[in-house]
Amino acid sequence: MKALETFIQATLAMTENQELAAPFDPKWRSPCEIHQDTEFTYWRPEAQDQPVNFAGLENALACEIHPDIKAFYGSYWSGTLEADSEEGRVSLIQLWNPEDFDRLIANLIGHSMAKQRIKQPFTVFIANTDPESELFLSIDNVTGAVMLEEPGRAPIREVESDVTSFLGRLSPKIRPPELY
């Protein structure tokens, strides 16, 4: 996904060594890790050799996953990428490793079931907002629009018509991601 690649390059250009840092966890390793010290792992987004495969989720939900969702999650192994937008703080969810993808799929199945209960179309979360809020950003699986949502409710509003346009207007930030 070119827009994600451009955003990543802009993020890395803001760093001293073209790398980002996160607390080191020897039990939670990633293909994007470069080196570690006793406290931190240093990383930069690494292109996935084989994009993650959404076929299992498509079979489980009996629907095709929007190509923008596949491209967003199937491009890089990466930690969370921070940004600001005209709407406020954005923490782009990325996949750290294949196990993180498995966790994403499990969460998406639960999210799909919640959406079915409230008779809302399926969306796939791509970003968190302010850590003090439960609001998140998602991609509508049918239209590809980026939506602002709150768990268990109908989307609040469309933020952007597509993820490429949304990523293109973000301002990268170097800050530690907050826990959500």
C-alpha positions as CSV (number, residue, x, y, z in Angstrom):
1,M,0.0,0.0,0.0
2,K,1.8,3.1,-1.3
3,A,0.0,5.5,1.1
4,L,1.2,3.5,4.1
5,E,4.7,3.2,2.7
6,T,4.8,7.0,2.3
7,F,3.5,7.5,5.8
8,I,6.2,5.1,7.2
9,Q,9.0,6.9,5.3
10,A,7.8,10.3,6.7
11,T,7.8,8.8,10.2
12,L,11.3,7.3,9.8
13,A,12.6,10.6,8.4
14,M,11.7,12.2,11.8
15,T,14.0,9.8,13.7
16,E,17.7,10.0,14.2
17,N,18.7,6.4,13.0
18,Q,15.7,5.5,10.9
19,E,14.4,3.3,13.8
20,L,11.8,3.4,16.5
21,A,11.8,2.0,20.0
22,A,9.5,-0.1,22.1
23,P,9.9,-1.9,25.4
24,F,11.8,-5.2,24.8
25,D,9.8,-8.4,25.4
26,P,11.9,-11.5,24.7
27,K,8.6,-13.5,24.4
28,W,7.1,-11.2,21.8
29,R,9.5,-10.9,18.9
30,S,9.0,-9.4,15.4
31,P,10.5,-9.6,12.0
32,C,10.8,-5.8,12.2
33,E,13.2,-5.8,15.1
34,I,16.7,-4.5,14.3
35,H,18.5,-4.8,17.7
36,Q,17.8,-4.7,21.5
37,D,19.3,-3.5,24.7
38,T,18.2,-4.5,28.2
39,E,15.2,-2.2,28.1
40,F,14.2,-1.5,24.5
41,T,13.9,-3.2,21.1
42,Y,14.6,-1.0,18.1
43,W,12.6,-1.5,15.0
44,R,11.5,-0.2,11.7
45,P,8.5,-1.4,9.6
46,E,9.5,-4.4,7.5
47,A,7.7,-5.4,4.4
48,Q,5.9,-8.7,4.7
49,D,7.5,-11.3,2.4
50,Q,4.1,-13.0,2.0
51,P,1.1,-10.8,2.9
52,V,-1.0,-12.2,5.7
53,N,-3.9,-14.2,4.4
54,F,-7.5,-13.3,5.2
55,A,-9.0,-16.4,3.6
56,G,-9.8,-18.0,7.0
57,L,-11.7,-14.9,8.1
58,E,-13.5,-14.6,4.8
59,N,-14.6,-18.2,5.2
60,A,-15.7,-17.7,8.8
61,L,-17.7,-14.6,8.0
62,A,-18.9,-15.8,4.6
63,C,-17.9,-12.5,3.0
64,E,-14.9,-11.1,1.1
65,I,-12.6,-8.7,3.0
66,H,-12.2,-5.3,1.3
67,P,-8.9,-5.0,-0.7
68,D,-7.9,-1.9,1.3
69,I,-8.1,-3.9,4.6
70,K,-6.0,-6.6,3.1
71,A,-3.4,-4.1,1.8
72,F,-3.3,-2.2,5.1
73,Y,-2.6,-5.3,7.2
74,G,-0.8,-7.2,4.6
75,S,2.0,-4.7,3.9
76,Y,4.3,-4.5,6.9
77,W,5.3,-6.1,10.2
78,S,5.4,-3.0,12.5
79,G,4.7,-1.6,15.8
80,T,2.0,1.0,16.3
81,L,2.5,4.1,14.2
82,E,1.6,7.4,15.8
83,A,0.0,10.4,14.0
84,D,-2.2,13.5,14.4
85,S,-5.1,14.3,12.2
86,E,-7.5,17.1,12.0
87,E,-9.8,15.0,14.2
88,G,-7.1,14.5,16.9
89,R,-4.7,11.7,17.9
90,V,-4.4,8.6,15.8
91,S,-2.5,5.4,16.6
92,L,-2.4,3.2,13.5
93,I,-2.7,-0.5,14.5
94,Q,-0.1,-2.6,12.8
95,L,0.9,-6.3,13.0
96,W,4.0,-7.0,15.1
97,N,4.3,-10.7,14.1
98,P,2.2,-13.6,12.8
99,E,0.8,-14.3,16.2
100,D,-0.5,-10.7,16.3
101,F,-2.3,-11.4,13.0
102,D,-4.0,-14.4,14.7
103,R,-5.0,-12.2,17.6
104,L,-6.4,-9.6,15.1
105,I,-8.5,-12.3,13.4
106,A,-9.9,-13.5,16.7
107,N,-10.8,-9.9,17.6
108,L,-12.4,-9.3,14.2
109,I,-14.6,-12.4,14.6
110,G,-15.9,-11.1,17.9
111,H,-16.3,-7.6,16.4
112,S,-18.3,-9.1,13.5
113,M,-20.6,-10.9,15.9
114,A,-21.2,-7.6,17.8
115,K,-21.9,-5.9,14.5
116,Q,-24.4,-8.6,13.6
117,R,-26.2,-8.2,16.9
118,I,-26.8,-4.5,16.3
119,K,-27.6,-5.1,12.6
120,Q,-24.7,-2.9,11.4
121,P,-22.3,-3.6,8.5
122,F,-18.9,-5.2,9.2
123,T,-16.0,-2.8,9.7
124,V,-12.3,-3.6,10.5
125,F,-10.6,-1.4,13.0
126,I,-7.3,0.2,11.9
127,A,-6.6,2.8,14.5
128,N,-7.2,4.0,18.0
129,T,-7.9,7.6,18.9
130,D,-7.3,9.4,22.2
131,P,-6.3,6.9,24.9
132,E,-9.0,8.5,27.2
133,S,-11.7,7.5,24.7
134,E,-13.1,4.2,23.4
135,L,-13.5,5.7,19.9
136,F,-11.6,4.0,17.1
137,L,-11.2,4.3,13.4
138,S,-12.2,1.5,11.0
139,I,-12.6,0.6,7.3
140,D,-16.1,-0.2,6.2
141,N,-15.8,-3.6,4.6
142,V,-18.3,-2.8,1.8
143,T,-17.4,0.8,0.8
144,G,-13.8,1.1,2.0
145,A,-14.6,4.4,3.8
146,V,-12.8,5.2,7.0
147,M,-15.3,5.5,9.9
148,L,-15.2,6.8,13.4
149,E,-16.8,4.3,15.8
150,E,-17.6,3.5,19.3
151,P,-17.7,-0.2,20.4
152,G,-21.1,-1.8,20.2
153,R,-22.7,1.1,18.3
154,A,-23.4,2.2,14.7
155,P,-20.5,4.2,13.2
156,I,-20.6,7.9,14.3
157,R,-19.5,9.3,11.0
158,E,-17.4,8.9,7.9
159,V,-14.0,10.4,8.4
160,E,-12.6,9.9,4.9
161,S,-13.9,8.2,1.7
162,D,-10.9,5.8,1.6
163,V,-7.8,4.7,3.6
164,T,-5.4,6.1,1.0
165,S,-6.8,9.6,1.4
166,F,-6.9,9.2,5.2
167,L,-3.3,8.1,5.5
168,G,-2.3,10.9,3.1
169,R,-3.5,13.6,5.5
170,L,-2.0,12.3,8.7
171,S,0.9,14.0,10.4
172,P,3.4,11.4,11.7
173,K,4.5,11.8,15.3
174,I,7.3,10.2,17.3
175,R,5.7,9.3,20.7
176,P,5.2,6.2,22.6
177,P,1.8,4.6,21.9
178,E,-0.6,4.7,24.9
179,L,-2.2,1.5,26.2
180,Y,-5.9,1.3,25.1
